[in-house]
Amino acid sequence: MRRRYCRDLYAGRVATIKRLMPHACIGCDVIVGFPGETEADFLETYRFIQGLTFLISTYSPTPNAPIPRPLKCPGAVSPEERRRWNPGLAGLSEMKRREFYRSHQGSVRPVLFEQHKNAGLITGFTDNYIKIEAPAVAAGVNTIAPVLLKDLTPDGEACRAEPELEWAS
């Protein structure tokens, strides 16, 4: 893709960020099936990402969405092949996200509460982008409060949290 950096430089930068800011959430987007990509290339990318400590998301064209220019290039990977490869990377992304969430269990983080959820819960994100679900008894939308991160929700989409200090009304 004509990037001005190599994978070793990229991996080194991720390692430096994690060393200086161990709680940082680092994310990247990955295009699955870039023109000319082979299955061997995909597996090499998968193994590279597997060894790094960051969260990933994959690009997947949706119906009626304009297709980015690179996917119209000669050598484009077929939609069938992209659909075959994408679940592997999506599974890796999910595993890494849950691993990141679990690594912060027991810690206290500030949370910006964003919306009320049913069953008396409120959701939001920590300062390092961990989605949380907490009792809404005293926290309101658009407030920031410290919470104790606990276990994952049953669906694994968020961390349960409890107020660390008494929340202001």
C-alpha positions in Angstrom: 0.0 0.0 0.0 3.0 2.2 -0.4 3.3 3.1 3.3 6.4 5.1 4.3 7.2 2.7 7.1 7.9 -1.0 7.6 6.4 -3.5 9.9 9.4 -3.4 12.3 9.0 0.3 12.7 5.3 0.0 13.3 5.7 -2.8 15.9 8.4 -0.8 17.6 6.2 2.3 17.9 3.4 0.2 19.3 5.8 -1.3 21.9 7.1 2.2 22.8 3.6 3.5 23.4 2.7 0.5 25.5 5.9 0.9 27.5 5.3 4.6 28.1 1.5 4.4 28.5 0.7 0.8 29.6 -3.0 1.5 29.9 -3.3 2.9 26.4 -5.8 1.4 24.0 -4.2 1.3 20.6 -6.3 0.5 17.6 -5.9 0.0 13.9 -8.0 -0.7 10.9 -7.2 -3.6 8.6 -8.4 -4.0 5.0 -9.1 -7.6 4.3 -8.5 -8.5 0.7 -6.5 -5.6 -0.5 -5.9 -5.9 -4.3 -3.2 -8.4 -5.0 -3.4 -9.9 -1.5 -2.9 -13.7 -1.4 -4.0 -16.1 1.3 -0.3 -16.3 2.4 -0.2 -12.5 2.7 -3.4 -12.6 4.8 -2.0 -15.2 7.1 1.2 -13.3 7.5 -0.8 -10.2 8.5 -2.9 -12.2 10.9 0.2 -13.6 12.6 1.8 -10.1 12.8 -1.3 -8.6 14.4 -1.6 -11.6 16.7 1.8 -10.7 18.2 1.0 -7.0 18.9 -0.9 -5.5 21.7 -3.6 -3.4 20.1 -7.2 -3.7 19.0 -8.2 -4.0 15.4 -11.2 -3.6 13.3 -11.6 -4.8 9.7 -13.0 -3.0 6.7 -15.9 -4.7 5.1 -18.0 -3.1 2.4 -21.7 -2.9 3.2 -24.5 -3.1 0.6 -25.1 0.2 -1.2 -22.0 1.8 0.3 -19.5 3.3 -2.2 -16.6 0.9 -2.6 -13.2 2.5 -1.8 -11.0 3.0 -4.8 -8.4 0.4 -3.9 -11.0 -2.4 -4.0 -11.8 -1.4 -7.7 -8.2 -1.8 -8.7 -6.9 -4.6 -10.9 -6.1 -7.7 -8.9 -9.0 -7.1 -6.5 -9.7 -10.0 -4.2 -13.1 -11.5 -4.8 -15.9 -10.8 -2.3 -16.1 -14.5 -1.6 -12.4 -14.7 -0.6 -12.7 -11.6 1.6 -15.8 -13.1 3.3 -13.8 -16.2 3.9 -10.8 -14.4 5.5 -12.7 -11.7 7.4 -14.2 -14.0 10.2 -10.7 -15.0 11.3 -9.5 -11.4 11.7 -12.8 -10.4 13.3 -12.4 -13.3 15.8 -8.8 -12.1 16.6 -10.1 -8.6 17.1 -12.8 -9.8 19.5 -10.2 -11.9 21.4 -7.8 -9.0 21.7 -10.6 -6.6 22.9 -11.7 -9.0 25.6 -8.1 -9.6 26.6 -7.5 -5.8 26.9 -10.7 -5.4 29.0 -9.7 -8.3 31.3 -6.2 -6.8 31.8 -7.9 -3.8 33.4 -10.2 -5.7 35.8 -9.7 -4.5 39.3 -8.4 -1.1 38.2 -10.1 2.3 38.8 -10.7 4.4 35.7 -12.6 7.6 35.0 -15.7 7.0 32.8 -17.6 9.4 30.6 -21.2 8.2 30.9 -23.0 8.4 27.5 -26.4 6.7 27.6 -28.9 5.0 29.8 -29.5 1.3 29.1 -32.5 -0.7 30.2 -32.6 -2.4 33.7 -31.2 0.6 35.5 -27.8 0.6 33.8 -25.8 3.4 32.2 -23.0 2.9 29.6 -19.9 4.8 28.8 -16.2 4.6 28.0 -13.2 4.9 30.2 -10.3 7.3 29.4 -8.6 4.4 27.6 -11.8 3.4 25.6 -13.1 0.4 27.6 -16.8 0.2 27.3 -18.5 -0.1 30.7 -21.9 -0.8 32.0 -22.7 0.5 35.5 -25.7 1.0 37.8 -27.4 4.3 36.8 -28.5 5.1 40.3 -26.3 8.2 40.7 -24.5 8.7 37.4 -26.0 10.8 34.7 -25.4 11.1 31.0 -22.5 13.5 30.2 -20.9 13.1 33.6 -17.5 11.7 34.4 -16.9 9.6 37.5 -14.3 7.0 38.7 -15.4 3.4 38.6 -13.9 0.0 39.6 -13.8 -2.2 36.6 -15.1 -5.7 37.3 -15.8 -8.7 35.1 -17.1 -8.7 31.5 -20.8 -8.5 30.8 -22.3 -11.9 29.7 -22.1 -10.9 26.0 -18.4 -9.8 26.5 -19.2 -6.4 24.9 -18.4 -4.3 28.0 -16.9 -4.4 31.5 -19.2 -4.2 34.5 -18.3 -1.4 36.7 -19.2 -0.1 40.2 -18.8 3.4 41.6 -15.4 3.8 43.2 -16.4 6.9 45.1 -19.8 8.2 45.9 -21.2 9.7 42.7 -22.4 13.2 42.7 -26.1 13.7 41.8 
